[in-house]
Amino acid sequence: MNDSNQFSNASTLRNETLQRGVTNGDTPISKMFAYDGNNVTFAKKGNLVMVNATQMAKPFGDSKRAKNWLALKSTDEFLAVLSEGRNLPSSDLVRVTYGNNGTTWMHEDVAIEFARWLSPAFAIWCNDRIKELLTIGITATPQTIDTILADPDNAIRLLTALKEERQQRQLAESKAALLEEVTKEQAPKVAFADAITGSDTNITVRNLAKLLCQNGYQTGEKRLYEWLRANHYVTCDNKPMQRYVEQGIFFIAEGTHSENGVMKAHMTTKVTPKGQQYFINKFVTKTNMI
């Protein structure tokens, strides 16, 4: 189905729903809560919450009526996508009764979108009420508190559930914030490590210094050798200590060169991939250390 047909069909289904209205058999148990002195009814039936959109719109003036929002093309598009995504007919998304006491009811997802159009702060309030209704069956409003205090045992049970739900939500938010912070802190290290992971190339100390510089850790071959000598990684003539060779940090490359026509052997200190990772981990949090 193409987009134009999808939105057209959604609009048609919604109009059919508006004409039928809400039957008495569809009416779930309702609870009324006050926002800024205005009552808003939330009707809960099973895991579904419907919200009285007529009451929602009342404080925001004539230009912010439910019918104005429902007439928008963007609303048609939203309802079409929501209907398909939730696998719900339009009759479960928007319901209207007509007459002197005509009322528009909206599915919780639709109500949040409508509330966002009315006021961001109001949308947050509506979202909190819906989540509390679905998770623990009550909402933390003055009317609710007055009601449950009439039954102390029930009040303790419900308020304990509310406390636990909010603690869990705060814990989840804290974990998410911590994970985001750790991820940001570790990003340079991860990128740095990924650059050499899987490499089988031994590099010289000069190239290790360049690798550190490329990733923000300022040093040079001379200064790096000075640090390696001072910390007993290499000898005074820049040969690696045997224990670090045995640990796989360094590798001694042997070769020959011609000097005045005479072939002579020489040894070059190289850093293994394991050694590169070792020094990356050592310097990654110490910018400008050496």
C-alpha positions as CSV (number, residue, x, y, z in Angstrom):
1,M,0.0,0.0,0.0
2,N,1.4,3.4,-0.9
3,D,1.6,6.3,1.5
4,S,-1.3,8.3,0.0
5,N,-3.7,5.3,0.1
6,Q,-2.5,4.4,3.6
7,F,-3.3,7.9,4.9
8,S,-6.5,8.1,3.0
9,N,-7.7,4.8,4.4
10,A,-6.7,5.8,7.9
11,S,-8.7,9.1,7.6
12,T,-11.7,7.1,6.3
13,L,-11.5,4.6,9.2
14,R,-11.2,7.5,11.7
15,N,-14.2,9.3,10.2
16,E,-16.3,6.1,10.5
17,T,-15.2,5.8,14.1
18,L,-16.2,9.4,14.8
19,Q,-19.7,8.7,13.4
20,R,-20.2,5.6,15.5
21,G,-18.9,7.0,18.7
22,V,-18.3,5.0,21.9
23,T,-20.8,2.5,23.0
24,N,-21.5,1.8,26.7
25,G,-20.0,-1.7,26.4
26,D,-16.7,-0.1,25.4
27,T,-16.5,2.1,28.5
28,P,-13.7,1.0,30.8
29,I,-13.1,2.0,34.4
30,S,-12.2,5.7,34.6
31,K,-10.1,7.8,36.9
32,M,-10.0,11.6,36.9
33,F,-6.9,13.6,37.8
34,A,-6.3,17.4,37.9
35,Y,-3.7,19.2,35.9
36,D,-3.4,22.9,36.7
37,G,-6.9,23.0,38.1
38,N,-8.4,21.1,35.1
39,N,-9.8,17.6,35.4
40,V,-8.6,15.0,32.9
41,T,-10.1,11.5,32.8
42,F,-7.9,8.4,32.1
43,A,-9.9,5.3,31.3
44,K,-8.0,2.1,31.8
45,K,-9.2,-1.3,30.4
46,G,-6.7,-4.1,30.6
47,N,-3.4,-2.8,29.3
48,L,-5.1,0.0,27.3
49,V,-5.5,3.6,28.5
50,M,-7.8,6.0,26.8
51,V,-7.7,9.7,27.6
52,N,-10.4,12.3,27.4
53,A,-9.1,14.6,24.8
54,T,-11.9,17.1,25.2
55,Q,-10.9,17.7,28.8
56,M,-7.2,17.8,27.8
57,A,-7.8,20.7,25.3
58,K,-10.1,22.8,27.5
59,P,-7.5,25.0,29.2
60,F,-5.7,25.8,25.9
61,G,-8.4,27.8,24.1
62,D,-10.6,27.4,21.1
63,S,-7.7,27.1,18.6
64,K,-6.4,24.0,20.5
65,R,-9.5,21.8,20.2
66,A,-9.2,18.1,19.5
67,K,-11.1,18.6,16.2
68,N,-8.4,21.1,15.0
69,W,-5.6,18.7,15.7
70,L,-7.5,15.8,14.1
71,A,-8.0,17.9,10.9
72,L,-4.2,18.2,10.3
73,K,-2.6,16.2,7.6
74,S,0.3,15.4,9.9
75,T,-2.3,13.8,12.3
76,D,-3.7,11.6,9.5
77,E,-0.1,10.5,8.7
78,F,0.6,9.8,12.4
79,L,-2.5,7.8,12.9
80,A,-1.9,5.7,9.8
81,V,1.6,4.8,10.9
82,L,0.5,4.1,14.5
83,S,-2.4,2.0,13.3
84,E,-0.1,-0.2,11.3
85,G,2.7,-0.2,13.8
86,R,0.4,-1.2,16.8
87,N,-1.7,-3.4,14.6
88,L,-4.8,-1.6,15.9
89,P,-7.8,-0.3,13.9
90,S,-8.5,3.4,13.9
91,S,-11.6,2.7,16.0
92,D,-9.2,1.9,18.9
93,L,-7.2,5.1,18.4
94,V,-9.8,7.8,18.3
95,R,-13.4,7.6,19.6
96,V,-16.0,10.4,19.5
97,T,-19.5,10.8,20.9
98,Y,-21.8,13.5,19.7
99,G,-24.5,15.6,21.3
100,N,-24.6,18.1,24.1
101,N,-22.0,16.2,26.1
102,G,-19.9,15.1,23.1
103,T,-16.5,13.8,23.9
104,T,-13.3,12.8,22.1
105,W,-11.3,9.9,23.5
106,M,-7.8,9.1,22.4
107,H,-5.6,6.0,22.7
108,E,-2.7,6.7,25.1
109,D,-0.2,7.0,22.2
110,V,-2.4,9.4,20.3
111,A,-3.1,11.4,23.5
112,I,0.6,11.9,24.1
113,E,1.1,13.2,20.6
114,F,-2.0,15.5,21.0
115,A,-0.7,16.7,24.4
116,R,2.7,17.5,22.8
117,W,0.8,19.7,20.3
118,L,-1.0,21.4,23.2
119,S,2.0,21.9,25.6
120,P,5.3,20.0,26.1
121,A,4.9,20.2,29.9
122,F,1.3,18.8,29.7
123,A,2.6,16.0,27.5
124,I,5.1,15.0,30.2
125,W,2.4,15.1,32.9
126,C,0.1,12.9,30.8
127,N,2.9,10.4,30.0
128,D,3.7,10.1,33.8
129,R,0.0,9.4,34.6
130,I,-0.3,6.7,31.9
131,K,2.9,5.0,33.0
132,E,1.8,4.9,36.6
133,L,-1.6,3.6,35.7
134,L,-0.2,0.8,33.6
135,T,2.6,-0.2,36.0
136,I,1.0,0.1,39.5
137,G,-2.6,1.0,38.9
138,I,-2.5,4.4,40.6
139,T,-1.2,7.9,40.0
140,A,0.4,10.2,42.5
141,T,-2.1,13.0,42.6
142,P,-3.8,14.6,45.6
143,Q,-7.1,13.0,44.8
144,T,-5.5,9.5,44.7
145,I,-3.7,10.1,48.0
146,D,-7.0,11.2,49.8
147,T,-8.7,8.1,48.4
148,I,-6.1,5.5,49.4
149,L,-5.6,7.0,52.9
150,A,-9.2,5.9,53.7
151,D,-7.9,2.3,53.5
152,P,-4.5,2.3,55.3
153,D,-3.5,-1.3,54.4
154,N,-4.3,-0.7,50.7
155,A,-2.5,2.6,50.9
156,I,0.7,1.0,52.2
157,R,0.6,-1.6,49.4
158,L,0.0,0.9,46.7
159,L,2.4,3.5,47.9
160,T,5.1,0.9,48.3
161,A,4.5,-0.2,44.7
162,L,4.8,3.4,43.6
163,K,8.0,3.9,45.5
164,E,9.6,0.8,44.0
165,E,8.5,1.7,40.5
166,R,10.1,5.2,40.8
167,Q,13.2,3.8,42.3
168,Q,13.6,1.3,39.4
169,R,13.0,4.1,36.9
170,Q,15.6,6.4,38.6
171,L,18.1,3.4,38.7
172,A,17.5,2.8,35.0
173,E,18.1,6.5,34.2
174,S,21.2,6.5,36.3
175,K,22.6,3.4,34.6
176,A,21.9,4.9,31.2
177,A,23.6,8.2,32.1
178,L,26.6,6.3,33.5
179,L,26.8,4.1,30.4
180,E,26.7,7.2,28.2
181,E,29.5,8.9,30.2
182,V,31.7,5.8,30.2
183,T,31.1,5.3,26.5
184,K,32.3,8.9,25.8
185,E,35.3,8.5,28.0
186,Q,36.3,5.2,26.4
187,A,35.7,6.3,22.8
188,P,39.3,7.4,22.1
189,K,40.7,4.3,23.7
190,V,38.4,2.0,21.7
191,A,39.2,3.8,18.5
192,F,42.9,3.6,19.3
193,A,42.8,0.0,20.2
194,D,40.8,-0.9,17.2
195,A,43.5,0.6,15.0
196,I,45.9,-2.1,15.9
197,T,43.6,-5.0,16.9
198,G,44.4,-8.0,14.7
199,S,47.6,-6.4,13.5
200,D,50.6,-8.8,13.1
201,T,53.1,-6.0,12.4
202,N,56.0,-5.2,14.7
203,I,56.9,-1.6,14.7
204,T,59.9,0.4,15.8
205,V,59.9,2.7,18.9
206,R,60.0,5.7,16.5
207,N,56.8,4.5,14.9
208,L,55.2,3.8,18.3
209,A,55.9,7.4,19.2
210,K,54.3,8.5,15.9
211,L,51.3,6.3,16.7
212,L,50.9,7.9,20.1
213,C,51.2,11.4,18.5
214,Q,48.5,10.7,15.9
215,N,46.1,9.9,18.7
216,G,46.9,12.9,20.8
217,Y,49.6,11.6,23.1
218,Q,52.5,13.9,22.4
219,T,56.0,12.4,22.5
220,G,58.9,11.6,20.2
221,E,61.3,8.8,19.7
222,K,64.0,10.3,21.9
223,R,61.7,11.2,24.8
224,L,60.0,7.8,24.5
225,Y,63.3,6.0,24.7
226,E,64.2,8.1,27.8
227,W,61.0,7.1,29.4
228,L,61.5,3.4,28.6
229,R,65.0,3.5,30.0
230,A,63.9,5.3,33.2
231,N,61.2,2.8,33.7
232,H,63.4,-0.2,33.0
233,Y,61.8,-1.4,29.9
234,V,65.0,-1.1,27.9
235,T,68.7,-1.1,28.8
236,C,71.0,1.9,28.6
237,D,71.8,1.0,24.9
238,N,68.0,0.8,24.1
239,K,67.9,-3.0,24.0
240,P,64.7,-4.5,25.6
241,M,64.8,-6.1,29.0
242,Q,64.6,-9.9,28.6
243,R,61.5,-10.2,30.8
244,Y,59.6,-7.9,28.4
245,V,60.8,-9.9,25.4
246,E,59.5,-13.0,27.1
247,Q,56.2,-11.4,27.8
248,G,55.8,-10.6,24.1
249,I,56.0,-6.8,24.6
250,F,59.2,-6.3,22.5
251,F,60.8,-8.2,19.7
252,I,64.4,-8.1,18.7
253,A,64.9,-8.0,14.9
254,E,68.3,-9.2,13.7
255,G,69.8,-8.0,10.5
256,T,73.1,-7.2,8.8
257,H,74.6,-4.1,7.2
258,S,77.7,-3.3,5.3
259,E,80.3,-1.1,7.0
260,N,83.4,-0.3,4.9
261,G,82.8,-3.4,2.9
262,V,82.5,-5.6,5.9
263,M,79.1,-7.2,6.8
264,K,78.1,-6.6,10.4
265,A,75.2,-7.9,12.4
266,H,72.8,-5.5,14.1
267,M,69.7,-5.7,16.3
268,T,66.7,-3.4,16.3
269,T,64.2,-3.1,19.1
270,K,60.6,-3.4,17.9
271,V,57.3,-3.3,19.6
272,T,54.9,-6.2,19.0
273,P,51.1,-5.8,18.5
274,K,50.7,-6.9,22.1
275,G,53.3,-4.3,23.2
276,Q,51.5,-1.6,21.2
277,Q,48.3,-2.4,23.0
278,Y,50.1,-2.5,26.3
279,F,51.6,1.0,25.8
280,I,48.3,2.3,24.4
281,N,46.5,1.2,27.6
282,K,49.3,2.8,29.7
283,F,49.2,6.2,28.0
284,V,45.6,6.5,26.9
285,T,44.4,8.5,29.9
286,K,47.7,10.5,30.3
287,T,47.8,13.0,27.5
288,N,51.1,14.9,27.2
289,M,52.6,12.5,29.8
290,I,56.0,12.1,28.1
